[in-house]
Amino acid sequence: MSRPAPVDREAGYRLLGELAGPETIEGTLAGLERLAPGFPDWIVTCLFGGTYQREGLALRDRQIATLAALTALGGVEPQVDDHVRNSLRIGVTPREIVEVMVHLAPYVGVPKALAGLRVAAAAFADLDITPEPDPDVAAYADPDADLPEEPA
């Protein structure tokens, strides 16, 4: 027999507050509530109070998986933006977010990876964040750089 899925409304709202901040709960959800009554509560309760509460993945890992899934889906740039910001709030670095998008390119296509990078870049600019480049990758992009020796 399967176990019932745990769903905790209060935990969902607490987590959303931690990830997205109170302005999301007060602003975005209130606007959505006026348009589609009950739907925001369902989202928060089932997603953040259910799926996000499961054991097995750390919150950071869930955010990286969410960034990858939303970017791969495409056409959901507002949600990618929200989750870029959420990821930054919980300690995912800008460089890691960029690498998630770059890593997706061979799997989901360059256009979707580029769209994710554009969303991330706009969020970084809005937050006045400059991602640190990976020094190993930056050396390959600079034609005048001394490249490391290739392994024998």
Z-matrix of the N, CA and C atoms (Angstrom, degrees):
N
C 1 1.459
C 2 1.530 1 108.89
N 3 1.302 2 116.84 1 137.97
C 4 1.459 3 120.24 2 -179.10
C 5 1.528 4 110.84 3 -81.21
N 6 1.335 5 113.35 4 152.70
C 7 1.466 6 119.43 5 177.74
C 8 1.517 7 109.33 6 -81.10
N 9 1.328 8 116.72 7 146.84
C 10 1.467 9 117.77 8 175.07
C 11 1.525 10 110.02 9 -68.43
N 12 1.306 11 115.32 10 145.10
C 13 1.463 12 120.32 11 179.13
C 14 1.526 13 109.21 12 -73.11
N 15 1.327 14 116.91 13 127.82
C 16 1.469 15 118.19 14 177.97
C 17 1.525 16 110.45 15 -72.61
N 18 1.304 17 115.83 16 134.22
C 19 1.459 18 121.66 17 176.16
C 20 1.524 19 106.80 18 -134.43
N 21 1.315 20 115.84 19 124.95
C 22 1.459 21 121.26 20 -175.89
C 23 1.532 22 108.96 21 -131.07
N 24 1.325 23 116.44 22 99.57
C 25 1.464 24 122.16 23 -176.49
C 26 1.521 25 111.70 24 -56.05
N 27 1.346 26 117.74 25 -49.03
C 28 1.474 27 120.13 26 -178.69
C 29 1.523 28 111.44 27 -61.57
N 30 1.343 29 116.94 28 -41.64
C 31 1.466 30 120.11 29 178.19
C 32 1.529 31 110.11 30 -63.39
N 33 1.324 32 117.43 31 -36.27
C 34 1.453 33 121.32 32 178.57
C 35 1.518 34 112.13 33 -62.89
N 36 1.325 35 116.27 34 -45.41
C 37 1.469 36 119.35 35 178.97
C 38 1.524 37 111.67 36 -69.18
N 39 1.330 38 117.14 37 -36.75
C 40 1.474 39 119.87 38 175.87
C 41 1.524 40 110.43 39 -61.41
N 42 1.334 41 116.54 40 -47.68
C 43 1.457 42 120.77 41 -178.90
C 44 1.527 43 111.00 42 -64.07
N 45 1.320 44 117.92 43 -43.65
C 46 1.451 45 119.79 44 178.39
C 47 1.524 46 110.20 45 -61.24
N 48 1.327 47 117.51 46 -39.35
C 49 1.460 48 120.48 47 176.33
C 50 1.515 49 111.90 48 -61.44
N 51 1.346 50 116.47 49 -39.40
C 52 1.470 51 121.27 50 178.37
C 53 1.529 52 111.13 51 -67.75
N 54 1.314 53 115.93 52 -42.93
C 55 1.462 54 120.59 53 -176.92
C 56 1.524 55 112.77 54 -75.71
N 57 1.305 56 116.55 55 -49.16
C 58 1.460 57 120.80 56 -169.33
C 59 1.523 58 113.75 57 -107.82
N 60 1.306 59 117.27 58 -14.62
C 61 1.456 60 120.30 59 -179.80
C 62 1.512 61 112.19 60 87.99
N 63 1.320 62 116.21 61 159.94
C 64 1.467 63 120.96 62 -176.96
C 65 1.527 64 113.72 63 -64.23
N 66 1.342 65 116.64 64 -26.92
C 67 1.466 66 118.31 65 179.94
C 68 1.524 67 111.87 66 -62.96
N 69 1.338 68 117.68 67 -29.91
C 70 1.467 69 120.00 68 176.96
C 71 1.515 70 110.34 69 -69.45
N 72 1.325 71 115.87 70 -44.41
C 73 1.462 72 119.41 71 -179.89
C 74 1.527 73 109.81 72 -63.48
N 75 1.317 74 116.68 73 -44.10
C 76 1.469 75 120.63 74 -176.36
C 77 1.525 76 112.23 75 -78.42
N 78 1.321 77 118.01 76 -35.07
C 79 1.462 78 121.06 77 -174.85
C 80 1.505 79 113.87 78 -94.91
N 81 1.319 80 115.84 79 -68.57
C 82 1.466 81 120.84 80 -174.41
C 83 1.521 82 111.79 81 -61.70
N 84 1.325 83 116.23 82 -47.82
C 85 1.465 84 118.38 83 -177.60
C 86 1.522 85 111.91 84 -66.91
N 87 1.337 86 116.65 85 -36.54
C 88 1.467 87 119.27 86 179.61
C 89 1.526 88 110.58 87 -64.11
N 90 1.339 89 117.01 88 -41.62
C 91 1.459 90 120.21 89 177.95
C 92 1.523 91 111.91 90 -64.37
N 93 1.318 92 116.22 91 -41.36
C 94 1.458 93 120.46 92 178.37
C 95 1.528 94 110.84 93 -67.94
N 96 1.322 95 117.01 94 -34.98
C 97 1.469 96 121.29 95 178.53
C 98 1.530 97 110.71 96 -62.41
N 99 1.334 98 116.83 97 -39.16
C 100 1.472 99 119.92 98 178.57
C 101 1.531 100 110.73 99 -65.42
N 102 1.327 101 115.77 100 -36.04
C 103 1.460 102 120.62 101 -178.58
C 104 1.533 103 112.28 102 -78.77
N 105 1.325 104 115.80 103 -45.14
C 106 1.471 105 121.17 104 -174.92
C 107 1.534 106 108.99 105 -134.43
N 108 1.328 107 117.17 106 79.01
C 109 1.458 108 121.01 107 -175.40
C 110 1.537 109 112.66 108 -52.44
N 111 1.325 110 114.42 109 131.68
C 112 1.466 111 121.28 110 178.41
C 113 1.518 112 114.44 111 89.42
N 114 1.327 113 117.33 112 -24.16
C 115 1.463 114 120.48 113 -176.78
C 116 1.532 115 112.29 114 -65.34
N 117 1.336 116 119.58 115 -45.14
C 118 1.470 117 118.31 116 178.80
C 119 1.525 118 112.72 117 -59.68
N 120 1.328 119 117.15 118 -39.65
C 121 1.470 120 119.91 119 178.96
C 122 1.522 121 110.36 120 -64.29
N 123 1.320 122 116.81 121 -39.02
C 124 1.462 123 120.61 122 177.98
C 125 1.525 124 110.15 123 -62.45
N 126 1.350 125 117.03 124 -44.73
C 127 1.461 126 121.10 125 179.64
C 128 1.523 127 110.25 126 -59.68
N 129 1.327 128 116.37 127 -52.14
C 130 1.467 129 120.54 128 -176.77
C 131 1.523 130 110.52 129 -63.47
N 132 1.320 131 116.82 130 -44.80
C 133 1.459 132 120.56 131 -176.99
C 134 1.529 133 111.59 132 -66.21
N 135 1.315 134 116.84 133 -49.42
C 136 1.473 135 119.50 134 -175.88
C 137 1.523 136 112.79 135 -75.56
N 138 1.331 137 116.57 136 -42.52
C 139 1.461 138 119.51 137 -175.62
C 140 1.532 139 110.93 138 -80.77
N 141 1.330 140 116.31 139 -62.59
C 142 1.465 141 119.57 140 -174.67
C 143 1.531 142 112.19 141 -79.98
N 144 1.328 143 117.68 142 -25.30
C 145 1.460 144 121.13 143 177.62
C 146 1.519 145 112.74 144 -96.04
N 147 1.323 146 116.66 145 -4.48
C 148 1.461 147 121.33 146 -179.29
C 149 1.520 148 111.32 147 -122.63
N 150 1.328 149 116.06 148 -81.51
C 151 1.459 150 121.23 149 -175.40
C 152 1.526 151 112.12 150 -55.42
N 153 1.335 152 116.74 151 -46.46
C 154 1.463 153 120.38 152 -178.25
C 155 1.532 154 112.41 153 -69.14
N 156 1.321 155 118.06 154 -16.44
C 157 1.466 156 121.15 155 -178.38
C 158 1.536 157 112.53 156 -88.79
N 159 1.303 158 117.22 157 -7.64
C 160 1.464 159 120.15 158 -178.35
C 161 1.525 160 111.21 159 -65.57
N 162 1.311 161 115.22 160 152.85
C 163 1.460 162 120.63 161 173.85
C 164 1.525 163 108.33 162 -80.98
N 165 1.313 164 115.90 163 163.94
C 166 1.454 165 119.43 164 173.15
C 167 1.515 166 114.73 165 113.83
N 168 1.323 167 117.60 166 -27.74
C 169 1.465 168 121.19 167 175.78
C 170 1.519 169 108.40 168 -134.78
N 171 1.308 170 115.11 169 138.41
C 172 1.461 171 120.15 170 173.67
C 173 1.525 172 108.79 171 -71.74
N 174 1.322 173 116.78 172 155.96
C 175 1.457 174 121.79 173 179.70
C 176 1.530 175 111.18 174 -54.58
N 177 1.316 176 116.74 175 -41.96
C 178 1.466 177 121.80 176 178.73
C 179 1.531 178 111.10 177 -58.91
N 180 1.315 179 116.42 178 -43.78
C 181 1.463 180 120.93 179 179.26
C 182 1.527 181 110.99 180 -67.09
N 183 1.311 182 116.72 181 -37.72
C 184 1.466 183 119.89 182 177.24
C 185 1.528 184 110.36 183 -63.03
N 186 1.324 185 116.69 184 -40.00
C 187 1.462 186 119.84 185 179.36
C 188 1.522 187 111.32 186 -65.69
N 189 1.310 188 117.59 187 -41.26
C 190 1.467 189 120.41 188 178.07
C 191 1.527 190 109.96 189 -63.95
N 192 1.325 191 117.10 190 -42.30
C 193 1.467 192 120.46 191 177.52
C 194 1.530 193 110.59 192 -63.37
N 195 1.319 194 116.71 193 -39.47
C 196 1.463 195 120.93 194 179.46
C 197 1.524 196 111.02 195 -65.93
N 198 1.333 197 117.07 196 -44.44
C 199 1.469 198 120.12 197 176.24
C 200 1.525 199 110.75 198 -56.87
N 201 1.315 200 115.89 199 -46.15
C 202 1.465 201 120.06 200 -178.75
C 203 1.527 202 110.90 201 -64.22
N 204 1.315 203 117.26 202 -44.58
C 205 1.459 204 120.38 203 -177.62
C 206 1.525 205 111.57 204 -65.43
N 207 1.327 206 117.15 205 -45.46
C 208 1.464 207 120.04 206 -179.31
C 209 1.526 208 111.39 207 -65.44
N 210 1.323 209 116.70 208 -40.07
C 211 1.462 210 120.32 209 178.44
C 212 1.524 211 109.94 210 -65.31
N 213 1.325 212 116.64 211 -42.32
C 214 1.464 213 120.42 212 178.86
C 215 1.528 214 111.39 213 -64.22
N 216 1.309 215 116.51 214 -35.76
C 217 1.460 216 120.85 215 179.66
C 218 1.523 217 110.88 216 -64.20
N 219 1.319 218 116.25 217 -43.75
C 220 1.458 219 120.76 218 -179.41
C 221 1.518 220 112.07 219 73.89
N 222 1.320 221 115.70 220 154.61
C 223 1.453 222 120.41 221 177.66
C 224 1.516 223 114.61 222 75.79
N 225 1.324 224 117.05 223 9.37
C 226 1.468 225 121.12 224 -179.22
C 227 1.532 226 109.63 225 -126.11
N 228 1.310 227 114.94 226 45.49
C 229 1.464 228 120.61 227 -175.39
C 230 1.525 229 113.59 228 -57.50
N 231 1.354 230 120.38 229 -37.49
C 232 1.467 231 118.01 230 177.28
C 233 1.529 232 112.78 231 -60.57
N 234 1.328 233 116.45 232 -37.07
C 235 1.467 234 119.55 233 178.63
C 236 1.530 235 110.89 234 -72.89
N 237 1.338 236 117.76 235 -36.13
C 238 1.472 237 120.06 236 175.10
C 239 1.524 238 108.65 237 -61.01
N 240 1.327 239 117.07 238 -44.92
C 241 1.464 240 121.03 239 178.42
C 242 1.529 241 110.79 240 -58.02
N 243 1.331 242 116.84 241 -47.73
C 244 1.473 243 119.83 242 178.68
C 245 1.520 244 110.80 243 -56.50
N 246 1.324 245 116.48 244 -44.43
C 247 1.465 246 119.50 245 -175.04
C 248 1.525 247 112.81 246 -78.46
N 249 1.328 248 118.59 247 -24.42
C 250 1.472 249 120.00 248 169.50
C 251 1.527 250 108.14 249 -61.89
N 252 1.324 251 116.15 250 -48.83
C 253 1.465 252 121.26 251 -179.19
C 254 1.532 253 111.30 252 -64.59
N 255 1.332 254 116.53 253 -42.60
C 256 1.469 255 120.22 254 177.65
C 257 1.529 256 110.50 255 -60.26
N 258 1.325 257 115.66 256 -42.94
C 259 1.464 258 120.31 257 -179.43
C 260 1.523 259 110.93 258 -62.10
N 261 1.321 260 116.59 259 -43.23
C 262 1.466 261 120.22 260 177.74
C 263 1.526 262 111.18 261 -60.92
N 264 1.338 263 117.10 262 -40.11
C 265 1.468 264 121.26 263 -179.00
C 266 1.526 265 112.62 264 -61.60
N 267 1.332 266 116.46 265 -30.63
C 268 1.469 267 118.14 266 -177.46
C 269 1.524 268 112.71 267 -100.55
N 270 1.337 269 117.00 268 10.43
C 271 1.452 270 119.60 269 171.84
C 272 1.506 271 118.11 270 103.32
N 273 1.326 272 118.29 271 2.43
C 274 1.459 273 119.25 272 172.51
C 275 1.532 274 105.47 273 -70.85
N 276 1.321 275 116.99 274 131.45
C 277 1.461 276 119.70 275 -175.43
C 278 1.522 277 110.85 276 -81.13
N 279 1.333 278 116.86 277 155.84
C 280 1.466 279 119.00 278 175.32
C 281 1.530 280 112.16 279 -55.73
N 282 1.315 281 116.65 280 -40.72
C 283 1.465 282 119.79 281 179.32
C 284 1.528 283 111.07 282 -60.78
N 285 1.335 284 117.06 283 -40.13
C 286 1.469 285 120.20 284 178.58
C 287 1.529 286 110.53 285 -65.46
N 288 1.324 287 117.09 286 -39.61
C 289 1.466 288 120.53 287 178.11
C 290 1.531 289 109.81 288 -62.46
N 291 1.324 290 116.86 289 -44.66
C 292 1.469 291 120.77 290 177.20
C 293 1.525 292 109.74 291 -59.52
N 294 1.311 293 117.16 292 -44.61
C 295 1.470 294 120.32 293 -178.92
C 296 1.517 295 112.58 294 -65.04
N 297 1.343 296 117.83 295 -33.07
C 298 1.467 297 119.84 296 174.74
C 299 1.528 298 109.00 297 -59.22
N 300 1.328 299 115.75 298 -47.01
C 301 1.470 300 119.86 299 -178.18
C 302 1.528 301 111.60 300 -65.05
N 303 1.321 302 117.15 301 -44.17
C 304 1.470 303 120.92 302 179.56
C 305 1.529 304 109.82 303 -63.29
N 306 1.326 305 116.67 304 -41.47
C 307 1.468 306 120.68 305 -179.05
C 308 1.528 307 111.49 306 -61.88
N 309 1.315 308 117.10 307 -29.44
C 310 1.462 309 120.65 308 -178.38
C 311 1.524 310 113.82 309 -71.94
N 312 1.324 311 117.86 310 -25.59
C 313 1.469 312 121.36 311 -170.54
C 314 1.534 313 113.72 312 -49.23
N 315 1.339 314 120.28 313 -50.36
C 316 1.464 315 117.22 314 -177.90
C 317 1.531 316 113.67 315 -71.92
N 318 1.313 317 117.27 316 -14.81
C 319 1.461 318 120.45 317 -177.02
C 320 1.526 319 112.89 318 -96.24
N 321 1.340 320 117.23 319 -37.18
C 322 1.460 321 120.03 320 -175.45
C 323 1.521 322 112.76 321 -115.94
N 324 1.316 323 117.06 322 -8.44
C 325 1.449 324 121.70 323 179.73
C 326 1.514 325 112.24 324 107.60
N 327 1.320 326 113.92 325 145.35
C 328 1.467 327 120.78 326 -179.16
C 329 1.527 328 111.55 327 -61.21
N 330 1.344 329 120.93 328 -42.27
C 331 1.467 330 118.93 329 -179.32
C 332 1.532 331 113.38 330 -58.62
N 333 1.324 332 117.73 331 -41.33
C 334 1.472 333 119.54 332 179.06
C 335 1.520 334 111.07 333 -69.39
N 336 1.324 335 117.37 334 -38.63
C 337 1.468 336 120.00 335 177.05
C 338 1.525 337 110.11 336 -64.12
N 339 1.328 338 117.01 337 -42.00
C 340 1.464 339 120.78 338 177.90
C 341 1.531 340 111.19 339 -64.03
N 342 1.316 341 117.22 340 -39.18
C 343 1.465 342 120.42 341 177.70
C 344 1.528 343 110.05 342 -62.23
N 345 1.330 344 116.65 343 -42.32
C 346 1.459 345 120.27 344 176.77
C 347 1.517 346 111.88 345 -63.20
N 348 1.323 347 116.57 346 -40.64
C 349 1.470 348 120.12 347 177.69
C 350 1.523 349 111.37 348 -64.94
N 351 1.330 350 117.20 349 -38.26
C 352 1.477 351 119.77 350 178.05
C 353 1.527 352 110.44 351 -63.27
N 354 1.320 353 116.82 352 -42.82
C 355 1.467 354 120.46 353 178.98
C 356 1.528 355 109.64 354 -63.90
N 357 1.334 356 116.85 355 -45.97
C 358 1.470 357 120.21 356 179.29
C 359 1.521 358 110.63 357 -61.42
N 360 1.333 359 117.59 358 -44.43
C 361 1.472 360 120.94 359 -179.55
C 362 1.524 361 111.28 360 -60.99
N 363 1.325 362 117.21 361 -40.68
C 364 1.464 363 120.43 362 178.89
C 365 1.526 364 110.70 363 -65.91
N 366 1.332 365 117.18 364 -40.69
C 367 1.473 366 120.04 365 177.70
C 368 1.517 367 110.42 366 -65.05
N 369 1.332 368 117.09 367 -42.93
C 370 1.471 369 120.19 368 178.40
C 371 1.529 370 110.29 369 -60.78
N 372 1.333 371 116.73 370 -44.33
C 373 1.468 372 120.19 371 -179.50
C 374 1.523 373 110.70 372 -63.33
N 375 1.325 374 116.35 373 -42.00
C 376 1.460 375 120.70 374 178.86
C 377 1.527 376 111.50 375 -62.15
N 378 1.323 377 115.87 376 -33.72
C 379 1.467 378 121.34 377 -179.20
C 380 1.526 379 112.08 378 -93.36
N 381 1.341 380 117.41 379 3.82
C 382 1.463 381 123.55 380 -178.67
C 383 1.532 382 111.90 381 57.05
N 384 1.336 383 114.79 382 48.11
C 385 1.466 384 122.54 383 179.89
C 386 1.522 385 108.08 384 -113.95
N 387 1.326 386 116.20 385 133.32
C 388 1.458 387 121.54 386 173.40
C 389 1.520 388 107.69 387 -113.63
N 390 1.330 389 117.83 388 111.56
C 391 1.466 390 119.09 389 179.79
C 392 1.518 391 111.38 390 -63.37
N 393 1.305 392 116.04 391 139.99
C 394 1.465 393 122.04 392 175.05
C 395 1.518 394 108.11 393 -78.14
N 396 1.334 395 118.43 394 127.63
C 397 1.469 396 119.26 395 177.89
C 398 1.530 397 110.63 396 -71.84
N 399 1.300 398 115.22 397 153.21
C 400 1.460 399 121.05 398 174.28
C 401 1.527 400 106.29 399 -72.27
N 402 1.340 401 118.85 400 119.22
C 403 1.470 402 119.64 401 -175.56
C 404 1.522 403 113.14 402 -61.23
N 405 1.320 404 118.29 403 -32.37
C 406 1.464 405 119.86 404 179.21
C 407 1.523 406 111.15 405 -68.79
N 408 1.318 407 116.64 406 -41.18
C 409 1.464 408 120.57 407 179.72
C 410 1.524 409 109.88 408 -72.83
N 411 1.322 410 118.08 409 -39.95
C 412 1.460 411 121.80 410 -179.37
C 413 1.528 412 110.81 411 -59.81
N 414 1.326 413 117.42 412 -35.49
C 415 1.463 414 120.40 413 179.59
C 416 1.525 415 110.86 414 -63.24
N 417 1.322 416 117.78 415 -36.15
C 418 1.459 417 120.51 416 -179.92
C 419 1.526 418 111.21 417 -71.84
N 420 1.331 419 117.43 418 -26.89
C 421 1.457 420 121.17 419 -179.79
C 422 1.526 421 111.76 420 -80.44
N 423 1.324 422 118.14 421 -17.96
C 424 1.461 423 122.55 422 -178.00
C 425 1.530 424 108.70 423 -97.18
N 426 1.335 425 118.45 424 110.47
C 427 1.464 426 119.78 425 -176.73
C 428 1.539 427 112.93 426 -65.27
N 429 1.317 428 118.44 427 -17.93
C 430 1.469 429 120.88 428 -179.64
C 431 1.532 430 112.26 429 -95.82
N 432 1.331 431 117.64 430 -1.30
C 433 1.461 432 119.99 431 -176.18
C 434 1.525 433 110.62 432 -76.87
N 435 1.334 434 114.46 433 149.07
C 436 1.465 435 120.49 434 171.87
C 437 1.517 436 107.54 435 -78.40
N 438 1.316 437 115.37 436 113.84
C 439 1.463 438 119.49 437 -177.80
C 440 1.523 439 110.45 438 -84.74
N 441 1.329 440 116.25 439 149.36
C 442 1.448 441 118.82 440 176.67
C 443 1.518 442 110.30 441 -63.86
N 444 1.301 443 114.75 442 153.53
C 445 1.469 444 120.17 443 178.40
C 446 1.517 445 109.53 444 -66.21
N 447 1.318 446 115.42 445 141.39
C 448 1.453 447 120.15 446 174.97
C 449 1.526 448 108.31 447 -72.95
N 450 1.319 449 117.83 448 141.06
C 451 1.470 450 120.28 449 177.10
C 452 1.527 451 110.27 450 -61.06
N 453 1.310 452 115.92 451 144.35
C 454 1.468 453 120.85 452 -178.92
C 455 1.495 454 112.19 453 -74.77
